[in-house]
């Protein structure tokens, strides 16, 4: 008889819940995960590091060659022809270290066109940078300096002109939409919820990225079950912390319901749990210190609020 997939999934769930109930406090979720996924490897989710390793494996790199330009593991090389007639010669000139062009970038209105580049520095760290079409018509040295500051090796002198020509001439099929903030966005006929490291919802043949997320307050760690067993269990039964967490969770729903956002202020005597309630709410979205430490100037404060309100809270 073929296996009953429904019964199998129910058995797996019961095994997991029983292990967490009886062994979670002793061994922790990391140990239980290692045991569980060794038995049921099909349920394991690749880590970000594993996904990056796959995307940046030599056979997966999206090197693009065009015309006189050849891109490979040793970098970008141009076949430069000099002279004419019998004195004409062609020589290969090294232009830059290896990099990929992941796609053509623009905003949802079709403005701000760029090319999204990705490369590894000498320490094997991954960098991405959007080179705008406008920059290709500006100061070449400034553009190269910007990329070099991220560890991309680039030829000096006249040869760096070939980098600009390559970027301007190469055809790239992939499309990337850059949005100014996290939160809900209309991309074509689709609606997506953008976060710094991924997007909820999808657009066919389209990558969505959020602009300027270096100092983003968003972060994920552990699992939903970890949060439920930790923060969730601690706030349960306490009205103010439950309200704070509910407000944090409800934020992204406001736009979909046609409702305006707002804020709530906890006030009262010292040591009554105001900061604790705010910390519980901040745990829904990420790095507590970046959510709970507003700057002191009005201009900076406006940016502080915008970065946190842009996800619909």
C-alpha positions in Angstrom: 0.0 0.0 0.0 1.3 3.5 -0.7 2.1 5.6 2.4 -0.6 7.8 3.8 1.0 11.2 3.6 -1.6 12.8 5.9 -0.9 10.2 8.6 2.9 10.6 8.1 2.6 14.4 8.6 0.5 14.0 11.7 3.0 11.5 13.2 5.9 13.9 12.4 4.1 16.8 14.1 3.4 14.6 17.2 7.0 13.5 17.4 8.2 17.1 17.2 5.7 18.4 19.8 6.5 15.6 22.2 10.2 16.2 21.9 9.9 19.9 22.5 7.6 19.3 25.5 9.8 16.8 27.3 13.3 17.7 26.0 13.2 21.3 24.9 14.2 22.8 28.3 17.0 20.4 28.7 18.7 20.4 25.3 17.3 23.5 23.5 15.7 23.8 20.1 19.0 23.7 18.2 19.7 20.2 19.4 16.2 19.1 18.7 16.3 20.6 15.2 19.5 18.7 14.5 18.0 15.4 15.6 14.6 16.0 13.9 16.1 17.1 10.5 18.5 14.1 10.5 15.4 11.9 10.6 13.2 14.1 8.3 15.7 15.9 6.0 13.0 16.9 3.6 11.7 19.4 6.2 15.0 21.2 6.6 15.1 24.8 5.4 18.4 26.0 3.9 20.1 28.7 5.9 20.9 32.1 4.4 24.6 31.1 4.2 23.7 27.9 2.4 21.5 29.7 -0.1 24.3 32.3 -0.7 26.7 29.4 -1.2 24.5 27.9 -3.9 23.8 31.3 -5.6 27.6 32.1 -5.6 28.8 28.6 -6.6 31.1 28.8 -9.7 28.5 27.1 -11.9 25.7 29.4 -10.8 27.4 32.7 -11.3 25.7 34.9 -13.9 28.8 36.2 -15.8 27.9 38.1 -19.0 30.3 38.5 -21.9 29.5 40.9 -24.8 31.4 42.1 -27.9 35.0 42.7 -27.1 34.4 42.0 -23.4 34.9 38.6 -21.8 33.8 38.0 -18.1 35.1 34.9 -16.2 36.5 33.8 -13.0 39.6 36.0 -13.5 37.5 39.1 -14.1 36.6 41.3 -17.0 38.9 41.4 -20.0 38.7 43.6 -23.1 40.2 42.7 -26.5 41.5 46.2 -27.4 42.5 46.9 -31.0 45.2 49.5 -31.6 46.7 50.9 -34.8 45.5 50.3 -38.3 46.4 48.4 -41.5 49.5 46.3 -41.2 50.3 47.8 -37.8 46.9 46.9 -36.3 47.2 44.8 -33.1 44.8 43.4 -30.6 45.7 42.8 -27.0 43.8 41.7 -24.0 43.5 44.3 -21.2 42.4 43.3 -17.7 39.7 45.7 -16.6 38.2 44.5 -13.3 37.8 41.6 -11.0 34.9 39.2 -11.6 31.4 40.5 -10.9 27.8 39.7 -11.9 25.1 41.9 -13.2 22.0 40.6 -11.5 19.5 42.8 -13.4 18.3 46.1 -14.6 16.9 48.2 -11.7 14.2 50.8 -11.6 11.5 52.1 -9.3 7.8 51.1 -9.7 7.3 54.2 -11.9 10.0 53.2 -14.4 12.5 55.9 -13.2 16.0 55.7 -11.7 17.4 53.0 -14.0 20.5 51.2 -12.8 22.4 47.9 -13.0 22.7 45.8 -9.9 26.2 44.4 -9.5 27.3 41.6 -7.1 30.9 40.4 -6.3 33.1 38.9 -3.6 35.8 40.9 -1.9 39.2 39.4 -1.0 37.8 38.1 2.3 35.0 36.3 0.3 32.3 38.6 1.6 29.5 39.3 -0.8 28.8 42.9 -1.9 26.0 44.3 -4.1 25.8 47.8 -5.5 23.5 49.5 -8.0 25.3 51.5 -10.6 22.9 54.1 -12.0 22.8 54.9 -15.7 23.4 58.5 -14.8 26.7 57.5 -13.2 27.9 56.1 -16.5 27.8 59.6 -17.9 29.6 61.2 -14.9 33.0 61.1 -13.2 34.5 57.7 -14.0 37.0 57.9 -11.2 34.3 58.5 -8.6 32.3 55.6 -9.9 35.3 53.2 -9.8 36.3 54.5 -6.3 32.8 53.7 -5.0 33.0 50.1 -6.3 36.6 49.7 -5.2 35.7 50.7 -1.6 33.5 47.6 -1.6 36.5 45.4 -2.6 36.0 45.2 -6.3 39.4 45.4 -8.0 39.4 47.8 -11.0 42.2 48.9 -13.3 43.5 52.4 -13.0 44.3 54.9 -15.7 42.6 54.9 -19.0 41.6 51.2 -18.9 38.8 51.9 -16.4 36.9 53.7 -19.2 36.3 50.2 -20.6 34.4 49.3 -17.4 31.9 52.1 -18.1 31.6 51.1 -21.8 31.0 47.4 -20.8 28.2 48.3 -18.3 26.6 50.6 -20.9 26.7 48.1 -23.7 25.9 44.8 -22.1 22.3 43.5 -22.4 20.7 42.3 -19.2 17.3 40.5 -19.2 16.6 40.2 -15.5 14.5 43.0 -14.0 14.7 44.4 -10.4 12.3 46.9 -8.8 13.7 49.0 -6.0 11.3 50.4 -3.5 12.1 53.3 -1.1 10.8 51.7 2.1 9.7 48.4 3.7 6.0 47.6 3.7 3.3 47.3 1.1 3.9 48.2 -2.5 2.0 47.9 -5.8 4.3 46.4 -8.4 2.4 46.3 -11.7 -0.9 44.6 -10.9 0.5 42.8 -7.8 0.8 43.8 -4.2 3.9 42.8 -2.2 5.2 43.3 1.3 8.9 44.2 1.2 11.4 43.5 3.9 15.1 44.1 3.8 16.1 40.5 3.1 13.0 39.1 1.3 9.6 39.9 -0.1 6.2 38.4 0.8 4.3 37.9 -2.4 5.9 37.8 -5.8 5.9 39.4 -9.2 6.6 37.2 -12.3 10.2 37.5 -13.4 10.8 40.3 -11.0 13.2 40.8 -8.0 12.1 43.3 -5.3 14.7 45.0 -3.2 14.4 47.8 -0.5 16.7 50.8 -0.9 19.2 51.7 1.8 18.7 48.9 4.3 22.2 49.0 5.9 20.9 50.3 9.2 17.6 48.6 9.0 16.0 47.8 12.4 14.5 44.5 11.0 16.1 41.2 11.9 15.0 37.6 12.1 16.4 34.9 14.4 15.2 31.5 15.6 11.7 30.2 14.8 8.1 31.2 15.4 7.9 28.5 18.0 10.9 29.9 19.8 9.2 33.3 20.0 5.9 31.8 21.1 7.6 29.7 23.8 9.7 32.7 24.9 8.2 36.2 24.5 4.7 34.9 23.7 4.4 32.8 26.8 5.8 35.6 29.0 3.3 38.3 27.9 0.3 36.0 27.9 -2.2 37.1 30.6 -0.7 40.6 31.0 -2.9 43.2 29.3 -0.4 45.9 28.5 2.3 43.7 27.0 -0.4 41.8 25.0 -1.7 45.1 23.7 1.9 46.2 22.7 2.6 43.0 20.9 -0.8 43.0 19.2 -0.2 46.6 18.0 3.1 45.5 16.5 1.6 42.5 14.7 -1.5 44.4 13.5 0.5 47.2 11.8 0.9 45.6 8.4 -2.9 44.9 8.2 -3.9 48.6 8.5 -3.2 49.5 4.9 -5.0 46.5 3.6 -8.1 47.5 5.7 -7.9 51.1 4.5 -7.1 52.3 8.0 -4.6 55.0 9.1 -1.7 54.3 11.3 -0.9 55.9 14.7 1.0 55.5 17.9 0.4 54.6 21.5 2.1 56.0 24.6 2.6 54.0 27.7 2.9 56.3 30.8 3.0 55.7 34.5 5.4 55.5 37.4 8.9 54.1 37.1 9.4 50.3 37.1 5.9 49.4 36.1 6.7 47.6 32.9 6.6 50.3 30.2 10.0 49.4 28.8 9.3 45.7 29.1 6.1 46.1 27.1 7.9 48.0 24.4 10.7 45.4 24.3 8.1 42.7 23.8 6.6 44.7 20.9 10.0 45.3 19.4 10.8 41.6 19.4 8.1 41.1 16.7 10.3 42.9 14.2 13.9 42.7 15.2 16.7 44.5 16.8 15.4 46.1 20.0 18.1 48.7 20.4 17.2 50.1 17.0 13.5 50.2 17.7 13.7 51.7 21.2 16.4 54.4 20.9 15.1 57.4 19.0 17.5 60.1 17.9 17.5 63.5 19.5 17.0 65.9 16.5 13.7 66.4 14.8 15.1 65.6 11.3 16.7 62.4 12.5 13.5 61.6 14.5 11.4 61.9 11.3 13.7 59.3 9.6 13.6 57.1 12.7 9.7 57.1 12.6 9.5 56.7 8.8 11.8 53.6 8.7 9.6 52.0 11.4 6.2 53.2 10.1 6.9 52.1 6.5 6.1 48.5 7.4 2.6 49.6 8.2 3.0 50.0 11.9 
